[in-house]
Amino acid sequence: MLGLRLSVLLLGAPADLPAPPEAPSISASTPTSGRVIVRVWLRGAGLDAEALAEAVATRLTDKQILAAGQAAGPIAGLVALCHVTAQDGQLVLEVILGDGRVYQRKITAPAAGRERTAARLIAATLASIEDETARPDRSDGVFVAPVAVSSEPLRGPEAPMPTAVQDDVSAAGPVAAGRGAVGAGAGRPVDTRAPATTPAATTERPRQDATGAARTLELGVALELGASFGLGAPAAGAGLAGGGGGLRVDLKLRRSLLLGAGFRGHTRLHDGLALGRFRGAAVVGHLLRRGAFELTTLVGPTLETWQVTQDGAPVKYTTTSSSGASLLLGGLARVGLGGRVQRRGMSARIGGYVELAGSARSSGRVPQIARAAGEAPVFVLGGAELSLGVEVELWFALRSRR
């Protein structure tokens, strides 16, 4: 009987248990490591937006999860945009960090439960980025973060969940992914009024990877096929000047500076004679990348020689220019524009080019080639020329420079 009374007293006594510690909120006073991702925007194609956000938030309880198009105030720490696409039985993930690093992953996924599979892929990729075991595929990404207009604190659980993910990252309002935007701290205000450490828009410039090395070196190999046209200086040189192909090697340095060297061979047939023109060039320029487009601008000096043949054998001819070596000195200005295809460790641009060039002999005159003295010229070389054609350039990422 005494034991029963003691049991009743023990059951009725209040339990003196310590309160669970509160998870710290993300605020200006909370130090954040530069390697830790604190905010994640999600963008999905072919997936259920709400299910994806809920699955991601379940696995990333220490991060603020927002849908693409949702705006938020500035925050201290790294931010990321995760773009996942379901296509042909595969999930393709591209992660763009606020500092320009780009990571790309691809896995096979069944039709059922693709949102959970995508969430596992996102969580694993972000974890490998934070512990520095993953290396970026590119370091020239352009990250545009939406900026909140209101300065009021954002509350994850009270934010509406959109039913579809928009492609334009420009709308306003936070997202409570998985019914808790910051995991254990859900329901607590997230202080986003701290000074911003990530700019709203970043431009292309040398980025640093997880090891602190700036991946700025790329090697480009360009193949071209086109034709050149004389612009009539002198008038006898107007019209088609030749056609053929060329090869150029470019080196991309810091701030997208280009250094290159190229060789071009053009041929023209007229009046039973074949004129072969062989030009070398050293160029300097700039490479501009914007999404799927790539633009190169190049300028530099040229040195050109030529040969006249008939049935494959050299023939004698006369020129109106001074005697000496068959060389043309000149310069060029060139622009190439095309679509860019990115793969791990390399990319390719396929497009066209336009080039304006001018050349002459050391005497300042252009050669006019005739079969014999006093006869009308068969070919006119140099002067002002316009070249048009198609170009394919492959870019290979070299080792990082510190």
C-alpha positions as CSV (number, residue, x, y, z in Angstrom):
1,M,0.0,0.0,0.0
2,L,2.9,2.3,0.8
3,G,4.5,1.5,-2.5
4,L,1.3,2.3,-4.4
5,R,1.1,5.8,-2.7
6,L,4.7,6.6,-3.6
7,S,3.9,5.6,-7.2
8,V,0.9,7.9,-7.3
9,L,3.0,10.8,-5.9
10,L,5.8,10.3,-8.4
11,L,3.4,10.2,-11.3
12,G,1.7,13.4,-10.2
13,A,4.9,15.4,-9.7
14,P,5.8,17.8,-12.5
15,A,8.7,16.6,-14.7
16,D,11.7,18.9,-14.3
17,L,13.1,18.6,-17.8
18,P,15.4,21.1,-19.4
19,A,13.9,23.0,-22.3
20,P,15.3,22.1,-25.7
21,P,17.8,24.7,-27.0
22,E,16.5,27.1,-29.5
23,A,18.1,27.0,-33.0
24,P,19.9,30.2,-33.7
25,S,18.3,32.4,-36.4
26,I,20.2,33.7,-39.4
27,S,20.9,37.3,-38.5
28,A,23.6,39.9,-38.7
29,S,25.1,38.9,-35.4
30,T,25.4,35.2,-36.3
31,P,28.8,34.5,-37.9
32,T,28.6,32.6,-41.1
33,S,31.5,30.7,-42.8
34,G,32.2,31.7,-46.4
35,R,31.9,28.0,-47.3
36,V,28.4,27.5,-45.8
37,I,25.4,27.9,-48.0
38,V,22.7,29.7,-46.0
39,R,20.0,30.3,-48.6
40,V,18.8,28.1,-51.5
41,W,16.5,29.1,-54.4
42,L,14.8,26.1,-56.2
43,R,13.8,26.0,-59.8
44,G,12.3,22.8,-61.2
45,A,11.2,21.8,-64.7
46,G,8.9,18.8,-65.0
47,L,8.6,18.4,-61.2
48,D,6.0,19.3,-58.6
49,A,7.3,22.5,-57.0
50,E,5.7,22.0,-53.6
51,A,6.8,18.4,-53.3
52,L,10.3,19.3,-54.3
53,A,10.6,22.2,-51.9
54,E,9.2,20.0,-49.0
55,A,11.6,17.2,-49.8
56,V,14.6,19.6,-50.0
57,A,13.7,21.3,-46.7
58,T,13.4,18.0,-44.9
59,R,17.1,17.3,-45.8
60,L,18.5,20.8,-45.5
61,T,17.1,22.0,-42.2
62,D,19.9,24.5,-41.6
63,K,19.2,26.5,-44.8
64,Q,16.5,28.9,-45.9
65,I,14.6,27.4,-48.9
66,L,12.9,29.6,-51.4
67,A,11.3,29.1,-54.8
68,A,12.7,30.7,-57.9
69,G,11.0,34.0,-58.2
70,Q,10.8,34.6,-54.4
71,A,12.6,37.7,-53.2
72,A,14.4,38.0,-49.9
73,G,16.5,40.6,-48.1
74,P,20.3,40.5,-47.9
75,I,21.9,37.8,-45.8
76,A,25.4,37.0,-44.6
77,G,26.7,33.9,-46.2
78,L,26.7,32.0,-49.5
79,V,23.5,31.7,-51.6
80,A,22.8,29.2,-54.3
81,L,20.3,28.6,-57.2
82,C,19.5,25.0,-57.8
83,H,18.0,24.3,-61.2
84,V,16.8,20.7,-61.7
85,T,15.2,19.4,-64.9
86,A,13.5,16.0,-65.4
87,Q,14.0,14.8,-69.0
88,D,14.2,11.4,-70.7
89,G,14.3,9.4,-67.4
90,Q,17.1,11.6,-66.0
91,L,17.5,14.4,-63.6
92,V,19.9,17.2,-64.6
93,L,21.0,19.6,-61.8
94,E,22.8,22.9,-62.2
95,V,23.9,24.7,-59.0
96,I,25.0,28.4,-59.4
97,L,26.5,30.0,-56.3
98,G,26.5,33.7,-55.6
99,D,30.2,33.9,-56.3
100,G,29.9,32.5,-59.8
101,R,30.8,28.9,-59.3
102,V,28.7,26.4,-61.3
103,Y,28.3,22.7,-60.6
104,Q,26.5,20.3,-62.9
105,R,25.2,16.8,-62.1
106,K,23.2,14.2,-63.9
107,I,21.6,10.9,-62.6
108,T,19.1,8.4,-63.8
109,A,15.8,8.6,-62.0
110,P,12.5,6.6,-62.2
111,A,9.3,8.4,-63.0
112,A,7.9,7.8,-59.5
113,G,9.3,9.8,-56.6
114,R,11.5,12.1,-58.8
115,E,11.1,14.9,-56.3
116,R,12.6,12.9,-53.5
117,T,15.4,11.7,-55.8
118,A,16.1,15.3,-56.9
119,A,16.1,16.4,-53.2
120,R,18.7,13.8,-52.4
121,L,20.8,14.9,-55.3
122,I,20.6,18.6,-54.3
123,A,21.5,17.8,-50.7
124,A,24.5,15.6,-51.7
125,T,25.8,18.2,-54.1
126,L,25.5,21.1,-51.6
127,A,27.2,19.0,-48.9
128,S,30.1,18.2,-51.3
129,I,30.4,21.9,-52.1
130,E,30.5,22.9,-48.5
131,D,33.1,20.3,-47.5
132,E,35.2,21.3,-50.6
133,T,35.2,17.8,-52.1
134,A,33.5,19.0,-55.3
135,R,35.2,21.1,-57.9
136,P,33.2,23.6,-60.0
137,D,32.5,22.8,-63.7
138,R,32.7,26.5,-64.4
139,S,33.6,29.7,-62.6
140,D,32.0,32.3,-64.8
141,G,28.3,31.9,-63.9
142,V,26.1,34.9,-63.6
143,F,23.9,34.9,-60.4
144,V,21.0,37.3,-60.1
145,A,19.4,37.3,-56.7
146,P,15.9,38.8,-56.2
147,V,15.9,41.7,-53.7
148,A,13.1,42.3,-51.2
149,V,11.4,45.7,-51.4
150,S,10.1,45.5,-47.8
151,S,12.5,45.6,-44.9
152,E,10.2,43.7,-42.6
153,P,11.5,40.4,-41.2
154,L,10.6,37.3,-43.2
155,R,8.8,34.4,-41.5
156,G,9.2,31.1,-43.2
157,P,6.1,29.3,-42.0
158,E,3.8,32.3,-42.9
159,A,5.0,32.6,-46.4
160,P,2.8,31.1,-49.1
161,M,4.0,28.2,-51.2
162,P,3.6,28.7,-54.9
163,T,2.0,26.0,-56.9
164,A,4.4,26.3,-59.8
165,V,8.0,27.4,-60.1
166,Q,8.5,30.4,-62.4
167,D,11.5,30.7,-64.7
168,D,12.0,34.5,-64.0
169,V,13.8,35.0,-60.8
170,S,12.3,38.5,-60.2
171,A,9.1,38.3,-58.2
172,A,8.8,39.0,-54.5
173,G,8.0,37.0,-51.3
174,P,9.7,34.2,-49.4
175,V,8.8,30.5,-49.4
176,A,8.3,28.1,-46.5
177,A,9.6,24.9,-48.0
178,G,8.6,21.8,-46.1
179,R,6.4,23.9,-43.8
180,G,9.5,25.2,-42.1
181,A,11.9,27.6,-43.9
182,V,14.8,27.2,-41.5
183,G,14.4,23.8,-40.0
184,A,14.5,23.8,-36.2
185,G,14.2,27.5,-36.2
186,A,10.8,27.5,-38.1
187,G,8.3,29.9,-36.6
188,R,11.1,32.3,-35.6
189,P,11.7,35.5,-37.6
190,V,14.6,35.4,-39.9
191,D,16.5,38.6,-39.7
192,T,17.4,39.6,-43.3
193,R,18.3,43.2,-42.6
194,A,22.0,42.4,-42.2
195,P,24.4,44.0,-44.6
196,A,24.5,42.2,-47.9
197,T,27.6,40.2,-48.8
198,T,26.2,38.9,-52.1
199,P,25.6,41.5,-54.9
200,A,22.2,41.4,-56.6
201,A,23.9,40.8,-59.9
202,T,27.4,39.6,-60.7
203,T,29.3,40.2,-63.9
204,E,31.7,37.8,-65.5
205,R,35.1,38.0,-63.8
206,P,37.6,35.5,-62.4
207,R,36.0,33.4,-59.7
208,Q,37.7,31.4,-57.0
209,D,36.9,27.7,-56.5
210,A,36.7,25.9,-53.2
211,T,40.4,25.6,-52.9
212,G,41.0,29.3,-53.3
213,A,42.4,29.0,-56.9
214,A,41.0,31.2,-59.6
215,R,40.2,29.1,-62.7
216,T,41.0,31.6,-65.4
217,L,42.9,29.6,-67.9
218,E,41.2,28.1,-70.9
219,L,42.6,26.9,-74.2
220,G,40.5,27.5,-77.4
221,V,40.9,25.8,-80.8
222,A,38.9,27.4,-83.6
223,L,38.3,26.0,-87.1
224,E,36.8,28.3,-89.7
225,L,35.5,28.1,-93.3
226,G,34.7,31.2,-95.3
227,A,35.4,33.6,-98.2
228,S,37.0,37.0,-98.5
229,F,35.9,39.9,-100.8
230,G,37.9,42.8,-102.1
231,L,36.4,46.2,-101.3
232,G,37.8,47.9,-104.4
233,A,41.0,49.5,-103.3
234,P,42.2,49.4,-106.1
235,A,39.1,49.0,-108.2
236,A,40.6,46.0,-110.0
237,G,40.6,44.1,-106.7
238,A,36.8,44.4,-106.1
239,G,34.8,41.1,-105.8
240,L,35.7,37.7,-104.7
241,A,39.3,37.5,-103.4
242,G,39.4,33.8,-102.4
243,G,37.9,31.2,-100.1
244,G,39.2,28.5,-97.8
245,G,39.7,27.6,-94.2
246,G,41.8,28.4,-91.2
247,L,42.9,27.3,-87.7
248,R,43.4,29.5,-84.6
249,V,44.6,28.8,-81.1
250,D,43.4,31.1,-78.3
251,L,44.4,31.4,-74.6
252,K,41.8,32.9,-72.2
253,L,43.4,34.7,-69.3
254,R,42.1,36.8,-66.4
255,R,39.2,39.2,-67.0
256,S,38.4,37.2,-70.2
257,L,41.4,38.5,-72.0
258,L,42.3,36.6,-75.2
259,L,45.7,36.0,-76.8
260,G,45.9,34.0,-80.0
261,A,47.7,33.0,-83.1
262,G,46.1,31.8,-86.3
263,F,46.8,30.6,-89.9
264,R,44.5,30.9,-92.9
265,G,44.8,29.5,-96.4
266,H,42.6,30.9,-99.3
267,T,42.5,29.9,-102.9
268,R,41.1,31.6,-106.0
269,L,40.9,30.2,-109.6
270,H,40.8,32.5,-112.6
271,D,41.9,32.4,-116.3
272,G,43.5,28.9,-115.8
273,L,45.7,30.1,-112.9
274,A,45.3,29.3,-109.2
275,L,46.3,31.8,-106.6
276,G,47.1,30.5,-103.1
277,R,47.2,33.0,-100.2
278,F,48.7,32.0,-96.9
279,R,48.3,34.3,-93.9
280,G,49.5,34.2,-90.3
281,A,48.1,36.5,-87.6
282,A,48.8,37.3,-83.9
283,V,45.7,38.6,-82.1
284,V,44.5,40.0,-78.8
285,G,40.9,40.4,-77.8
286,H,38.1,39.8,-75.3
287,L,35.7,36.9,-74.7
288,L,32.1,37.7,-73.6
289,R,29.8,34.9,-72.3
290,R,26.1,35.5,-71.6
291,G,24.2,32.3,-71.0
292,A,24.1,30.3,-74.2
293,F,25.8,33.0,-76.3
294,E,29.5,33.7,-76.7
295,L,31.1,36.7,-78.4
296,T,34.8,37.1,-79.3
297,T,36.4,40.3,-80.5
298,L,40.0,40.1,-81.9
299,V,42.5,42.6,-83.4
300,G,46.1,42.1,-84.5
301,P,48.8,42.3,-87.2
302,T,49.0,39.9,-90.2
303,L,51.7,38.6,-92.5
304,E,50.7,37.0,-95.8
305,T,52.5,35.3,-98.7
306,W,51.2,33.9,-101.9
307,Q,51.9,31.6,-104.9
308,V,50.5,31.4,-108.4
309,T,50.3,27.9,-110.0
310,Q,48.9,26.4,-113.2
311,D,48.0,22.7,-113.2
312,G,49.7,22.4,-109.8
313,A,53.1,23.8,-111.0
314,P,54.4,27.3,-110.2
315,V,54.3,29.7,-113.1
316,K,56.1,33.0,-113.9
317,Y,54.2,36.2,-113.6
318,T,54.8,39.9,-113.2
319,T,53.6,42.3,-110.5
320,T,53.2,46.1,-110.5
321,S,54.5,46.2,-106.9
322,S,58.2,46.5,-105.9
323,S,60.4,43.5,-106.2
324,G,61.4,41.4,-103.2
325,A,59.8,38.8,-101.0
326,S,56.2,37.9,-101.7
327,L,54.9,39.3,-98.4
328,L,51.9,41.4,-97.5
329,L,51.9,43.3,-94.2
330,G,48.5,44.3,-92.6
331,G,46.1,44.0,-89.8
332,L,42.6,42.7,-89.0
333,A,39.6,43.3,-86.8
334,R,37.3,40.3,-86.2
335,V,34.1,39.5,-84.4
336,G,32.7,36.0,-83.8
337,L,29.2,35.2,-82.4
338,G,27.6,31.9,-81.8
339,G,25.7,29.6,-79.5
340,R,27.6,27.9,-76.7
341,V,27.3,24.3,-75.6
342,Q,28.7,23.4,-72.1
343,R,30.0,20.0,-71.0
344,R,32.1,19.1,-68.0
345,G,35.6,20.5,-68.5
346,M,35.0,21.9,-72.0
347,S,32.6,24.0,-74.1
348,A,32.0,24.7,-77.7
349,R,30.8,27.8,-79.7
350,I,29.2,27.2,-83.1
351,G,28.4,30.3,-85.1
352,G,29.7,32.8,-87.7
353,Y,32.3,35.5,-88.0
354,V,32.9,38.8,-89.8
355,E,36.4,40.2,-90.4
356,L,37.7,43.5,-91.8
357,A,41.3,43.4,-92.9
358,G,43.8,45.5,-94.9
359,S,47.2,44.6,-96.3
360,A,49.9,45.8,-98.7
361,R,53.5,45.4,-99.7
362,S,56.3,47.1,-97.7
363,S,56.2,49.8,-100.5
364,G,52.6,50.6,-99.6
365,R,51.3,49.2,-102.9
366,V,49.2,46.1,-103.5
367,P,50.4,43.4,-106.0
368,Q,48.6,43.1,-109.3
369,I,49.5,39.8,-110.9
370,A,49.6,39.5,-114.7
371,R,50.9,36.8,-117.0
372,A,53.3,39.3,-118.7
373,A,54.2,43.0,-118.5
374,G,51.6,45.3,-120.0
375,E,48.8,42.8,-119.8
376,A,45.7,43.2,-117.7
377,P,46.1,41.8,-114.1
378,V,44.6,38.3,-113.4
379,F,44.7,38.8,-109.6
380,V,44.9,41.7,-107.2
381,L,46.0,40.9,-103.7
382,G,45.5,42.9,-100.5
383,G,44.0,46.3,-100.0
384,A,40.8,46.4,-98.0
385,E,39.0,43.1,-97.7
386,L,35.9,41.8,-95.9
387,S,35.7,38.1,-94.8
388,L,32.6,36.1,-93.8
389,G,32.2,32.5,-92.7
390,V,31.3,29.9,-90.1
391,E,33.4,29.0,-87.1
392,V,33.6,26.3,-84.5
393,E,35.7,26.9,-81.4
394,L,36.3,24.3,-78.6
395,W,37.3,25.5,-75.2
396,F,39.2,23.3,-72.8
397,A,39.6,24.2,-69.1
398,L,43.3,24.2,-68.0
399,R,44.6,23.8,-64.5
400,S,43.7,26.5,-62.0
401,R,46.0,29.4,-61.4
402,R,46.5,30.7,-57.8
